[in-house]
Amino acid sequence: MPAPRTGTTTSNVNLRKGPGSTFEVVTLLPNRTTVTILSESGLWYQVTANSQKGYVHRDFVVLPTQKVSSGFLIHLPAAKTWPLAPTKLKNPPPDADGKTKQVARIWNKYGGLLQRLSDRLRIEAAVAVAVIAAESSGNGFLNNRLIIRFENHYFWRLWGKENADKFRRHFSFNDAEPWKEHQYRPDANAAWQNFHGSQDSEWIVFTKARSLNDEAAKSSISMGLPQIMGANYKLIGYEGAGAMFASFSKDERNQILGLFDFIQGPEIVSRKVIALQNLDFVAFAEQYNGPGQAAMYGSLLRLYYELFRMLN
């Protein structure tokens, strides 16, 4: 008879009497509690822990097979030498739509590195392709410049609120929903302009912000293929947003390593990794981009994933 499976909780989690969040809580299991898995019921494990039996959601339990190597990939010398291109290309059919051609192009350009890094995180390479397709067009640069998106509300938070008059001469956003209605003007006498959707405009706004505070400006942009915010530099192994910007500006390899470092984090247990291992794209979207549009983003990820899986 095979030995029962064990797992470890990834945070404080409720042990419930049944497989659902409406069931009564038996007890609260602390982070890193060892549980013995008795059975599965949908997204729930029936477990025993500390001599008590109940159910926990699988998103809060990591199995030994789901653990990954710790440490930042950007600091791994071998990662600098892994081939970027795959050994076998994907060929979309002649009548393929734009999204299918896009996932094929991403694979044909970066598939070698994506496969190596996906194997390390124990996820399907198709998942990595889907994340890049959803985050960007599959390009880290346009006209030899890093693809960016400048976020006015981040710059306000990091610099503007302490320099409100200077900030408001050039930048505006919706106070109630600060990720919306971003506008820019070069001086106080000029008309407000929208700038998202044009890399030339993004760079004009970013360059102005850099003249006011360089590090805060670099912390206020999402960068390259994975569109990771500069403010997240610590989470992917950099000493500052400026160092991350310089690295991402060098080549797309560093951007892909940054993507996998952001998914993995520095620990051996990552809820983003577990979500991708389980093909739970909505749970991944909640952790990667926030809960606001997780369902929409999760559906887009699954679409790209399935399109890639159909390629020869």
Residue pairs with C-beta under 8 A, 6 or more apart in sequence:
4 36
4 37
4 38
5 36
5 37
5 63
6 34
6 35
6 36
6 37
6 63
6 64
7 34
7 35
7 37
7 45
7 47
7 61
7 62
7 63
7 64
8 32
8 33
8 34
8 35
8 61
8 62
8 269
9 29
9 30
9 31
9 32
9 33
9 35
9 56
9 60
9 61
9 62
10 31
10 32
10 60
10 61
10 62
10 269
10 271
10 274
11 31
11 60
12 28
12 29
12 30
12 31
13 28
13 29
13 56
13 57
13 60
13 61
14 25
14 26
14 27
14 28
14 29
14 56
15 25
15 26
15 27
15 28
15 29
15 47
15 49
15 52
15 54
15 55
15 56
16 23
16 24
16 25
16 26
16 54
16 55
16 56
17 23
17 24
17 25
17 26
17 54
17 55
18 24
18 55
19 41
19 42
19 43
19 44
19 46
19 55
20 44
20 55
21 57
23 55
26 52
26 53
26 54
27 50
27 52
27 54
29 35
29 49
29 50
29 56
33 49
33 50
34 49
35 45
35 47
35 48
35 49
35 56
35 61
36 47
36 48
36 49
37 45
37 46
37 47
37 61
38 45
38 46
38 47
38 48
38 53
39 45
39 46
40 46
40 58
41 55
43 57
43 58
43 59
44 55
44 56
44 57
44 58
45 55
45 56
45 57
45 58
45 61
46 53
46 54
46 55
47 53
47 54
47 55
47 56
47 61
58 278
59 271
59 274
59 275
59 278
59 280
59 283
62 269
62 274
65 122
66 122
66 269
66 273
66 274
66 277
67 268
67 269
68 120
68 121
68 122
68 264
68 268
68 270
68 273
69 120
69 268
70 266
70 267
70 268
71 266
72 236
72 237
72 261
72 266
73 79
73 117
73 120
73 237
73 257
73 260
73 261
73 264
74 236
74 237
74 238
74 247
74 254
74 257
74 258
74 261
75 237
79 117
79 257
80 253
82 112
82 113
82 116
82 117
83 112
83 113
83 116
84 109
84 110
84 112
84 113
84 252
84 253
85 108
85 109
85 110
85 111
85 112
86 107
86 108
86 111
86 112
86 114
86 115
87 112
89 107
89 108
89 111
90 103
90 104
90 107
90 108
90 111
90 308
90 311
90 312
91 104
91 311
91 312
92 100
92 101
92 104
92 311
93 100
96 104
99 133
99 303
99 304
99 307
100 307
100 310
100 311
102 133
102 137
102 138
102 304
103 129
103 130
103 133
103 304
103 307
103 308
103 311
104 308
104 311
105 138
106 114
106 129
106 132
106 133
106 138
107 114
107 125
107 129
107 308
107 311
109 138
110 132
110 252
110 256
111 125
111 129
113 253
113 256
114 125
114 128
114 129
114 132
114 256
115 125
117 128
117 256
117 257
117 260
118 124
118 125
118 127
118 128
119 125
120 260
121 260
121 263
121 264
121 273
121 276
121 277
122 273
122 277
123 273
123 276
123 277
124 276
124 279
124 305
126 305
126 308
126 309
127 276
127 279
127 301
127 305
128 259
128 260
129 304
129 305
129 308
130 281
130 301
130 302
130 304
130 305
130 308
131 226
131 259
131 263
131 288
131 301
132 138
132 225
132 226
132 256
132 259
133 304
134 297
134 300
134 301
134 304
135 225
135 226
135 227
136 147
136 224
136 225
136 226
136 227
138 225
139 147
139 225
140 146
140 147
140 224
140 225
140 248
140 251
140 252
140 255
141 147
141 224
141 252
142 199
143 199
145 199
145 203
146 223
146 224
146 245
146 248
146 249
147 199
147 223
147 224
147 225
147 227
148 199
148 202
148 203
148 206
148 221
148 222
148 223
148 224
149 196
149 202
149 221
149 222
149 227
150 182
150 195
150 202
150 205
150 206
150 209
150 217
150 220
150 221
151 179
151 182
151 220
151 221
151 222
151 229
152 171
152 172
152 173
152 178
152 182
152 183
152 184
152 220
153 173
153 178
153 179
153 182
154 219
154 220
154 229
154 231
155 167
155 171
155 209
155 216
155 217
155 220
156 167
156 171
156 173
156 178
158 213
158 216
158 219
158 220
158 231
159 167
159 212
159 213
159 216
159 217
160 166
160 167
160 168
160 171
161 167
163 212
166 212
169 185
169 187
169 188
170 184
170 185
170 186
170 187
170 208
171 182
171 183
171 184
171 205
171 209
172 181
172 182
172 183
172 184
172 192
173 179
173 180
173 181
173 182
173 183
174 180
174 181
182 194
182 195
182 196
183 192
183 193
183 194
183 195
184 192
184 193
184 195
184 201
184 204
184 205
184 208
185 191
185 192
185 193
186 204
186 208
193 201
195 201
195 202
195 204
195 205
196 202
202 221
206 217
206 221
209 216
209 217
209 220
210 217
210 218
214 242
215 240
215 241
215 242
218 230
218 241
218 242
218 244
218 245
219 229
219 230
219 231
219 233
219 241
220 229
220 230
220 231
221 229
221 230
221 245
222 228
222 229
222 230
223 229
223 230
223 244
223 245
223 248
223 255
223 258
224 248
224 252
224 255
224 258
225 252
225 255
225 256
225 259
226 255
226 256
226 258
226 259
226 262
228 236
228 244
228 258
228 259
228 262
230 241
230 244
230 245
231 241
232 262
233 239
233 240
233 241
233 243
233 244
235 261
235 262
235 265
236 244
236 258
236 261
236 262
237 261
237 266
238 244
238 247
244 258
247 254
247 258
248 254
248 255
248 258
262 272
262 288
263 270
263 272
263 273
263 276
263 288
264 270
264 272
264 273
265 272
271 283
271 287
272 284
272 287
272 288
275 281
275 283
275 284
275 287
276 284
279 302
279 305
281 297
281 298
281 299
281 301
281 302
281 305
282 294
282 295
282 297
282 298
283 294
283 298
284 298
284 301
285 293
285 294
285 295
285 297
285 298
285 301
286 294
288 297
289 297
